[in-house]
Amino acid sequence: MTHDGVGLRAVMRSVAFLTAGALAVPALAACSADEEVAKPLAAQDIAPATRDRIADGGTLRWAVDAVPQTLNTFQADADAGTSRIAGAVLPSLYRLDSNGTPQLNPDYLESAKIVETEPKQVVLYKLNQQAVWSDGREIGAADFAAQWRALSGKDSAYWTARNAGYDRIEKIERGKSNLEVRVTFSRPYADWKSLFSPLYPKDVMGTADAFNDGARRKLQATAGPFTLQTIDHKNGEVLLARNPRWWGRPAKLSEIALIAVPRDKRTEALAADKVDLAEIDPEEAGRITLAARDKGTAPLQGQGSVLTPATALRSWAVAHGSDEKAASDEIKARKQQLTAIATYARQQTSLSDFVVRKSLEPAYTQLALNGSEGPLADERVRRAVARAINRDELAKAVLGPLGLPAVPVGSHLALSGQPDYADNSGALGGQDTKEAQALLADAGWVPGGPVNEQQQQQKKEKDKAAGPEGKKADSDADSDDGTFIVGEDDKNGEADRDKKDPKDHAVKHGKNGKEHADDEAGKHLDGRQYAPKDNRQGGAPGAYAPKGTAAPAGAAAGALAKDGKALTLRFVLPSGPGSDALRTVADQISRMLERIGIRTETSRVPDDSYFKDHIASGQYDLALYSWPASAFPATDARPIYAKPVPAADGSLAVEQNYTRVGTDQVDQLFDQAIATLDEDESRSLVRKADARIWAAAGSIPLYQRPQLMATRLTLANAGAFGFQTPLYEDMGFLKKGAQGGTPTKKDR
């Protein structure tokens, strides 16, 4: 995933040292499998319309982050763009419904069921007799067999990112006819519905060369409502065209163009009529909502006439005399300002043709705690961090301003509305400052503990080398070192920061909707990092106070220390556009931890190195990133929470468990759930595993991520999809008058 959403099925391996404490969980209880399933917290928002109301033809221009580097979803560098293309042009035997539950796709299957369990599990697929590849060949057993051989893990020539489930298949055979496929498993596999979606033609899976290289830039054959027309990496565009051999409901659109548009350029792209559908951040959503509210009004009004930059400049010159030479600089500045206002006004007029569709994305943001080394290797410290955090407050800060349900996520393995969901957070406990402090004390971290003298000497030498000017530079620099220490004379530091920028103060105290997190995350409020202006000890930001120094003025609990070291955790965050809300949430978490005596040192790192150089390699104490929900948690979530194991070189293989916290018991529960064909029993095992993951406190789910989509008013059956798989063939532009009035732009 990116820093905001690692792909669940992508395999990223890293090596780290792991120290794990014993997990003591008395009488953990999972919810009953037959209890009523909770509904999704927010419904999808896609402007549903019947097909008779949608015009035939047109091109949907859909903004994406980038043109994908590969069209093979089973390769490690596959991304969201890869999956979006596959969903439109390749078979998926199952689709997810509005609850995130897999449902048989009748366009490809007449039926699929387990027909034998003894001596081995056998699944019989009966294919839709009309299902063909775009080259005219029938979809059949040969395609299933080729995909199994490529993904089974038995042939290292295939550069696969995952083989979960395929490694349990023993053989694939043709049934009584070409339309039947029998799949025999060597071991029981509960998540068999996850297989063969998407399904590639045998020409892609048949040889390692075709799999590794051939399917990266082109697909010779497809079998969806759309087919792949062109990929233009230079201009950042993928064009999908209506498939003339499609046997299902005919696609309403003639084409879908996936256009690469950076997150911070999407407002301009929408206003310039370059895209019709785009995922956006809260600030952009606010602009579109404002534009819709003000539609039909002149944004700049004068005395009975529109105020243009020229008339405004003339009025200013008259009011301030005729000495243009003396005022030339200010005139120029005002002209630029008014030009910008006029540009903004024109954009707002164009943005009134859009609406914000909003729901909750099937993904959640979590606080990750690296348990491989340092203070967080002690389970008591991890649990103290978790008990110090008020997840309700964080959810309200992110989702409340957007009008979305502000409910904390109660499971690592599913989201509300999915059958596997149950709130198991009680296995860890809610916010409790006294309990958090007691856990820290039990772990040996005490207020006012002595700090190592060597650290103090290093600090003094650094201060001496820097001199008075160096101290000032350290304290005044906004973002040079990318670090901000919470807990160092913070009372004065916060006052200075708020005085410096009142907007920041309002945002940090829950008074601005820009706190919202997305894409996986959002954007930093103003791009700056803050260091305390009054560093009373004279040292660089982050230097520890001399032995015997009083605790920071803003801390409810004293600064904690143990064995000569202060309790300071490194909070690593991405620094680029699209991450401001993550940093806002991190700031709130840091202040919550400060109340129990834990200081945080926030490091902001480039986006392209965030995961590779920090999260995957274990170079952090605390971090924020997101995981997508899966309809098959026993399969997809296991690598995320599996206990790291020794690799051949003596290091530890952590798979996708970037927190390095795992237990044998959790692994066993996953293994049992995967091998249990009874759905209720498997669901119960998944919930038990989740309760134990909560208790280990390696990661703390916070809130479900918001999904904000700017959508042209005339576009139907597209927007914030929530859990449900998009139906590409039903997307399209409304016929004129279908909205009850004349569309703002002609149907595309």
Disulfide bonds with the S-S distance in Angstrom:
none
